[in-house]
Amino acid sequence: MLIDFPMQTMLIIMLCILIGDALFEFILDVLNLKNLKPELPEEGTGIYDPEKYARSQQYYKANQTFSWIVSATSLLGTLAMLLLGGFGWLDLWLRNHTNNPVFLALLFFGVLMLVSGLLQLPFQLYKIFVIEEKFGFNKMSIRTFVTDKIKGLIIGGIISGLLLSLLVMIYENTGNYFWILSWVTVSVVMLFATMFYASWILPMFNKLSPLPEGSLRTAIEEYSRKTGFQVQNIFVMDGSKRSAKANAFFSGLGKKKKIVLFDTLIQNHTTEELVAVLAHETGHYRLKHTRTGLLLGLLQTGLMFYMLSFFLGNVNLAHALGAETPSFHLNILAFGILYTPVSHVLSIFMNMNSRKHEFEADGFAKKTSDANAMISALKKLSVDNLSNLTPHPAYVFVHYSHPPLLERIKALQS
């Protein structure tokens, strides 16, 4: 088995996975880049005008070039840490301050996340305030950026810190039952997050206001009566505070379900188009897509913890990272790298299922609202977000959680 391999072999396997993953992604990116059509394709007529289409191509190329720079920097940093024993050095340095396994894990990942966050900061600033600004998307101020970072650091630190502490304590005290109890623990957190994200977490960053009285609310209430599905928890989010891009999403389960519409979506679409978008989101709930996605996520998490249980306590993994003593945090880090191919395969499956659900939700919207309005809304969303009209099929297969625009339009027209 892989866990019985000597230290050098483990290290080589991890290096091969990291480099192989980067090459695989690079090939997909190149295929997608080559699939761009310099001239507006015939099927794009009526969606983009030539000038806007050219701008969408420029936007994609700018983002792709930037993504390569970020990915290459991240890869080189990780390879350097592995080859120079940086992870092992950090572990040894922290052991001079504490031997408590919970504190060790918290400090180890805390230092890594802090350093990683600082290194990523210039890239994030460039992405938002140069690329997004250039193409007219950025609405965020420096103050909002800094505030978001501080809030994210505090909230993320508390949640991930508590969860990591629980996992370490479970590992230290339960032995063979670790993977089952950890799976249950993380599943409870996932369910909690699904139910209360829009109620507790999201309002810390964005203002959510009930959809006010008016023609839109009247049209939505009429749609609800027609379909026999009460859509009451509809909120408008101040997405324009950060970006000109528009979106809508469904959150929560049961009585906690909420539909959130970006204010930019409301500003740029007609009432008929917004009702069609709402019908699509309603379709996800009526067709139980939310529950199915959550169940698949829980099963995927269970598989991950089951596989992790075979790697914990492995001395060779710790040595491969340059450490002398095996530990929970080192084994998790090494497993995260080794698990990458499995994660990619599962991600492809999840994306396939997600694209299927999107087609089904579009079909629901077609049956219960206006198909032409839905098509019009999709076109506007694509143009307003400068979406790539001609992605490569291989890139779509691996990365797209939603079908490409032209495929969705074709399905709605059929």
N, C-alpha and C positions, 0 to 999 in steps of 0.2 A: 504493500500500500504506500501511497505518497507520504504518509506520516512516518514511515520507517526509513525514508531516504536519509543519507548523511547530510551534514550541514552544508557542504559545498554544493551538493545537488539541489538542495532546497533553495539556496541562494540563486543558482543558475535558473531554476524554474521560475522564481519570482521575477528575475530580470527579463526572462523570455516573455513572460505574460505581460509585463509592463510595456516592453518594446513592441511586442506583437499586437497588443491592443492599440497602441499609438499608430502603428502602420496600417492596421485595419481601418481605423477612423480616418486616416489621411487618404487612403484609397477611396473611401466613400465620399469624402469631401471633394476630391478631384473629379470623381464621376459626376457629382452634383454640379460642380462648377462648369464642367464641360457641357452639361446638358442645358445650360442657359442659352436662350435663343436671342441673338443680338437684335433681330427685328421682331416686332410684335406678331406672334403667331395668329393664324386665322381664327382659332378657337378663342383667342383672347380679345377679339373684337367685341366691343360693347362692355368690356370689363375695365380695361386700361385704355387710356389714350396714349399715343406714342411717347409723349414727354414723360408722363407718369410711369410708364412701363420702363423707360430707360433709367429713371430714378430708382425704381425698385431693384434693377440689376446692379446699380452702383451701391445701393444699400447692402445688398447681399454680399457683394464682393468685399466691401469694407469690413463687414462683420466677419466674413470668412478669414480674411487676412489677419485680422485682430485675434480671432480664435486660435489660429495656428501659432501665433506668438505666445499667447497665454498657455496653450497646451504644451508647447516645447519647453517653456520655462518651468512649468510644473513637473514635467517628465525629467528634465535634467536635475532639478532639485531632489526629486525622489531617488533617482539613480545614484546621485552623489551621497545621499544619506545612507543608502544601502551599501555601496561599495566602500565607503569610508567608515562604516560602523557608527554613524551618527545617532541612530536610535539606541544602540547599546550604550554609547557614551552618556546620553541623556538619562537613561535608566540608572546607570551607575552613579551619576552625579546626584540624582534625586534620592537614591538609597543612603547617601550621606546625611540626609535630613530626616528621613522617616522610613520605617520598614512596614508600616501599616498598609496592607494591600489595597484598601479603599482609597486612602490618601495618595498612595503611589499612582494608582490609575487616574485619579482626578488631576493630579499635578502633571502627569505624563501627557495626557491628552489636552489638558489646559494649556501647557506650554506650546505644544504642537499647533493647536488651533490659534493661539495668540500670534505666534510667529507667522503662520500661514496667512492669517487675516491681515497682518501688517504688510506682508509681501504682496498680497492681492490688492491692497488699497489703491495703489497708483493705476492698476489696470481697470479697476471699477470706476475710478474717477474719469479716466480717459473714455471708457465705454459710454458713460452717461453724459458727461459734459463736453465731449468732443464729437463722437460718432452720432449719438442720439440727438444732440443739439444741432449738428450739421443738417440732419434730415428732418428737423422740425418736430421731433417727438418729445424731447425732454422738457418737462415743466417743473422739475425739481430744483429747489434752491440748495445751496451748500448747507444751510441750516437744517433743512429737512433731511438731507443725506446724513449729516452727523447725528441728528436725533434718531433716525432710523437705525444707524449703526449701534448707538448706545443701547437703545431699547432691545434690539436683536441680540446683542451681547448679553444683556442681563437676563432676558427671558430664555434665550437658548441655553445660557449657562446653567440657569436654575433647573430647567426641565431635563437637559441632557446629563447634568451632574447628578441629579436625584436618580435618574434611570440607571446610569452607570454604577452608582453606589449600590443600588439594589442588585444589579447583575453580579457585581463582585461578591457581595455578601451571600447571594444564592450559591455561587460557585464555591465559595469557601466552606459552606455548611451543608451542602446537599449531595455532592458527589455525582453519582450516575443520574440523578433526577434533575440535574442542572438544566438540560435543554428543554424539558417539559415545563418546569416552573418559570424559566426565563421566557419561554414562548407565551405562557399565560400572562405574565407580567406585561410584556410588550404589547400583547393583544388588547389588554385592558386600556393601555395608554392610547393605542390606535383608535379604539372605539370611542374613548373619551374625547380625543382630538377631533374625530369626525363629527361628533355630536355638538361640540361646544366651540369649535374653531371660530365660526362666524359670530358667536355671541360673546366670547371672552378675549380671544387673541387678536382677531382682525380689528376690533374697535380701538386697540392700543396704537394702531398705525393709521387707520382710516376712519372717517366719519361715516356711519351708516344711518340713513334717514328713511323712515317709511315712505313709500311712494305716495306723493300727495294726491289729493282729489283733483280730477280733471278728466280730459278725454281719454288719456292713456289708461288710467285706473278704471274708468267706466268700461273701456273696451276689454280690459283684462277680466273684470268681473263678469262681463257678458260671456267671454270665452269660458270662464270657469263654470258658469251655469250650463252652458251648452255641452260641455264635456263631462259634467258631473264630478269635477275634481276641484275642490276648494283650494285656491292659491291665495293665501292671506298674508303670509310672511314675505312680502316683496320689499326689498330695500334698494335704495340708490346709494352707491358708494362714490366718494369724491376721488375717483381715479385720476381726474385732471390735475390733481395736486402734484402728481409725479410724472404722468405721461399723457400724450395725446392719443395713445392707442386705446381701443375700446374692447370690452369683453363682457361676458356674463357667465355666472356659474351657479351651480346648485350645491348647497352644503347642508349637512345635518341628516338626521334620521327621525322618522316618526313625527311627533309634534314639534321637534326641534328643527325641522327642515326649513330652509330659507333659500329664496332665489334672490341673488344680488345682481343688479344691473349697474354697470359703470355709468357715471353721468355723461361721459363722452359718447357712450352708446346711444343714450336718449337724445343728446344734442344732434346727432348725425343721422338719425333714422326716423322714418315715419311711424305713425301709430300701428299701421298694418304690419310693418316689418318687425316692430318690437313685439307685437303679439305672436308673430311667427317664431321669433327667437324664444319667447317664453314657452310656446308650445313645444319647441325642441327640448328645452330644459325640463318641462313637465314630462315629456316622453321618457327621459332618462329615469325619472322616478316611477312612472306608471309601469315601465317595462323592467323595473327592479335592477337597473344597471348599477346604481349606487351600491346596493347590497351585494351584487355579484362581484363588483370590483373590490369591495372591502373584504369579502370572503376569500377571493383569490390572493389578495395581499396578505391576509392572515396565514393562508396555507404556505405561501412563499416564505414568510417569516419563520414558520415552523420548520420548513426544510433547511433554511439557513442555520438555525440553532442546532438542528440535528447533526448537520455536517460539522459545525463548529465544535461539537462535543468530542469529535475524534482528534482534534488538533490541540485542545487545551492541555497544558502541562507538558507539551513536547519540548524536550531540551534542544533538539536540532533546530527548531524554528527560532528559539531564542538566540542560539549561536549564529544562525544565518543573519540575524539582525545586528550582530556584533556584541551581544550581551552574554554575560556569564551565567546568569540565573534565570530559569524560566519563570514567567509571570503571566497573569491573566491579560494585562494590557498589551504585552508584547505579542502574545499568541493571537489576540484579536486583530492587531495590526497586520501581522503576517497572513492571517486567514483572510483578511479583507482583500489582500492582493491576490491570493490563490483562488479566492471565490469569484474573481472578476469574470472568467469565461462563463461560469454558471449563471452569474447575474445577467450577463448579456443575453444568453439564451432565454432566460425567463422574461427579460425585458421585451424581447422580440415577441414572445407569446402574448404578453400583456398588451403590447401595442396593437397586435393583430385583433385581439378581443375588443380593445377600445375603438378601433376603426369600425369594427362590425357594429358596435353599439351606437356610434355616431350615425351610421347609415340608417339604423333602426329608428333612432330619435328623429332623424330627418323625415323618415317615412311617417312617423306619428304626427309630426308637424304638418306634413302634406295632407294627411287625412282629416285633421281637426282644425286646420287653419287654411291659409292661402299659400300654395306652393310657390306661386310667382313672387309673393312678398318675401318668402324665405330665400329664394334665389337672389332677389335684389339685396337682401340684408347680407348674405354671404359675399356678394360681389363688393359691396361697400366696405365690409370688414377687411376683405383682402386688399383692396386698394388703399384704404386708410392706414393699414399696417405695413404696406409695401411688401406683401407676401410674394414669395417665389411662385410664379405661375407654372413652371415646368420642372419640378424636382425629378431627380433620377429615380426610377422604380426601386433600385436597390437601397437607396437612401431612405425612401419612404418605408420600405419593408422593415428596416432596422430601427428607424428613429421616429417616424410619424405616429402620434397617438390619434390624430384626426386624418381622414382621407384628404387628398389634395382637392383644391377648389373645383377643378374641372370635373373630377369624378363625382363629387357631390351634386353638382349641377346636372350632370348627365342622369344620375339616379333620380333626382327630383323631377326631371322632365320625362322620364320613361313612364 
